[in-house]
């Protein structure tokens, strides 16, 4: 662990990840168990900075449909959300983003999200692909049918094996960040994005070492 000049431990509060747009959730990574159901409320989202309250449960499996309302789900099932955090995030630059969070009481977190902020809901699946752990997020509500896959490491994500279900890279694209999606959901600009993707084609960043396409 690194130390400051005052001798206090300095925690690594940076998130290292590369993110990818996907057409659908790969069925081979759904083992039939309930994924992590995540509801997040954003109380600040400006200039790529964010203040977030997150609630998580593995006790409920809900399809991520376009008519899903995150606050209704939380109000009806708040007692099964046992894990909650409050976090702050900085801008993402080069696949690196400052993120600090701490656990908070789940009932307090639910009360906050029910009373304010912009909210998203998603199912999170996890998988090991090669040597890397991946999160695959399937969004509901106004962000359906968006699917985003992210490879995360404790150091910058370089020399990555990119699975075939990843259509194009969206690392550092603010419009795909969860905080941006909370107030400017995917359905508002999905058609424009599809036109852009058809016009420009897929792209994968070349500044992270060697990309190996699966």
Secondary structure, 3 states (H helix, E strand, C coil): CEECCCCCEECCCEEEEEEEEECCCCHHHCCCCCCEEEEEEEEEEECCEEEEEEEEECCCCCCCCCCCCHHHHHHHHHHHCCEEEEEEEEEEECCEEEEEEEECCHHHHHHHHHHCCEEEEEEEEEEEECCEEEEEEEECHHHCCCEEEEEEECCCCCCCEECCCEEEECCCCHHHCHHHHHHCCHHHCHHHHHHHHHHHCCCCCCCCCCCEEC
